[in-house]
Structures are given as structure tokens and as C-alpha cells.
């Protein structure tokens, strides 16, 4: 056995899974310091391995969520829980934010270690938010113009429909907000 077959056994397999995973994997010490982080974590946050090794996990958490992170960490360390999952905001090196789904467990050995797996879910959250906004918009249209129909090719009917849409736009802005309602009006014209 040699070459790529060696990777499928023992430590080679574990190292390959750790480094090649698209899910960020990290091991955190009892002092909340990053002990090791895979390539996906380094890409998500924009830090090198050496930089991460000097940081605490709270250094990359959105400031509004640090207290909760510390509380959950303490629950793991005291044995009140063995694992948890959470969606929360994180900060990259460049200051931008992203949403992540974090799965955490603890290894209770001679030295307890926290194992974290992180998935960037920003795109999914944005899609869910956009769908929610679209539902509000469609609900508004349904409530304010239940008899309007714009499926005709007649110029006169389109003019009446556009006038109705403008009226609906004004009423809908109270549900969707001015920015979203403006985008809605642009799509209709």
C-alpha cells in the first residue's frame, strides 16, 4: 500500500477529513483558546493558523453574543451539558459578519477539549429572509388588490393595472417598509 491508499488508514484518514472538509472544524482549550483549526475555519474567518493560535473563540464572535458563548462554554466545562447546536453571528478578520451554524461537543479527557464544527449559513439565512419579505409583499397585494388582474395585453387595461399597482405600492409600504416596497414598484413597471 502506498500513495493515496495510505490516506485511507489511521491518522492519514483523520488528517484528510480534518483538512479537506468544507465544514470548519476547530479544537478549543479550557481557556477558550483556539488550539487547532482546519483550512475551512481559516478561510471563513480570514486568519492564518498562527493568528488563530493566539486568539480566544470569543474574539471572532459578534459582540452581542459573547455573553451567551461564555455561558454555554461554562455549561460544557462544568458538565451541565455535553453538546449543543446554535446559529449565531461571527466576525471575520476584515470586520465583515457572517452567520454560522455551530455544533459543539466536549471531549472529557485528562484535559477537556471543545470540538466545534461550523458551517457558513449566511446565504441560506438571506434566502429565507428574502422569501419572508416576498410573502409579506404578496400578502399585501392580495389584501389590497384582490380583484386586480394584469394578465391582458390591452394597453388600456395595463394602464389601469399600473395605477392600481401604484396605489397598492403606497398601501404596502406600511407592511414591507419603503425600501422593499420601492423595489416591488420597480419590478411592476
N, C-alpha and C positions, 0 to 999 in steps of 0.2 A: 504494500500500500504506500502510495506517495502522492505528492502534489495535492490536488483538490480533494482527494479522498480523505486525507488526514484531517481536514476541516470538519468532517462529519463525526468525529470521535472526541470524547472527553472535553478538555479545555478549549480545543480548537473550535468545536461547535458552539460552546457558550460564548467565546470571544466574537465569533462571526455574528451570532444573533444579537449580541450587545452592540457591536459597532455598525452593523448593516441595517438595523431596524429603522423603520420610518417613524416609529414611536420613540419619543425621548425617554431615556432611562437614566436614572441617577441614583446614587447611594449617598445618603446624608448621615453624618455622625451625630452622636448625642448632643453635641454643642451647636447643632444646626448648620454645620459647615459642610460644603459640598466636597465629598471625598473622591468621587469619580462621576463623570458624565459622558454619555456617548455622543457621537457625532450629531445626531438629531437634536439633542439638547443644545449643543454648541451652535448649530445653525439657527434654531428657534430664537435664542437669546442674543446671538452675535458676539459671544465671548469665546476666547481661547480656553483650552483645558487648563492652562496655567492661571489664567484670570479667574476662572470658576473656582479653582482650588483655594483662592484667597477669600472667597465670598461665603456668606451665610444665605440660606434659602430665602430668608426674608428680604434680601437685597434685590430680588427680582419680582417680588410680589407687589401688586398695586397697593399704594399706601393705605387705602380704605379697607384693606383686607388683612393687614398684618396681624392685628389682634386675634382674629379668628384662626390664622395659621399657627400662631404661638399656642393658642388654647388646644387645637387639635394635636399639635406636636406633644404637648404635655400629657394629653389623654393617652397617646401611644406610649410614651415613656413610663407612665405610672401603671399601665396595664388596664386602664379603663376601656380601651378598645384595641383591637389588633389590626384593623384596617379601616379605610374609608374611601369614598369617591366624592369628588366635588368639581363643579365648574367654577372657575374664577378668572380674574384678570391678572395679567402679568405684564412686566415692563422689559423691553429689550434694551440693549446697550445704547441704541440711538435715541431712547426716550419714548419710542412708539409703544403702543399697547397691543396686546392680543388676548383672546380668550382661550383658555385651555381646559381640557378635561383631565383631571389628575386622579390617578388610582394609587393609593399608598398602602403599604403594609410594613410590618416591623419584623426584623429578624432578632429574636431574643437570645442571643448567644452571650458569651463572656462580655462582649462589648456590643450593646444593642445598635443595630443599624436600620435606618429607614430606607426603604426601597420605593422609589417613586417612578411612575410611568406617566408621561404627559403627551397628550395629543392636542395639536393646534386645531381648535374648532371655530375659529373666527368666521370663516366663510359660511359654515353651517348656521351660526347664530345670525349672521347678516341676512341669509336667505330666509330664515324663519321670521325675522323682523320684517323684511320686505313683504313676505306673504301676509303677515298680520296687517300691515298697512294697506295692502291691496284688498283684503277682506273688509276693512273699515270703509275703504273707498267704494267698493261695490255695494255694500250695505247702504251707504249713504245714497248712492244713485238709485237703488231700489226703493228706498223710502221717499225720496224727494221727486222722483220722476217715474212713478210706477206705470204710466201709460205711454211713455215716450218710446218711440221706435225709430231707429236711424238706418234701417236696412233697405232704403229705397234709393233709386238713382235720380229721382226728381230733384232739380235744383231748388225749387220752392220748399220741398219737404226738408232738404238738408239745411236750408237757411233757418227754418223753424226749429229743427233739431239743435243746431248750433246755439240758437238763442236760448233754448231750454237747457242746454249743457252749461252755458254761461251762468244762468240762474242757479242751476244745481251746484256749480263750482262755488258760488258765493255761500250757499247754504252748507255745503260740505266742508268748507274751511273750518267750521266750528268743530267738526269731528276729526278731521285729518290734520289740521294745522295748515298755516298759509303756505309753507314750502311744499308740502306734499300735494296740497290742492292745486298749486300753480303747475306742478309737473303734470297733474291729471288734466288740467285745462289745455296744456300744450299738446298732449297726446291726442286730444279730441279735435283740435283744429286742423 
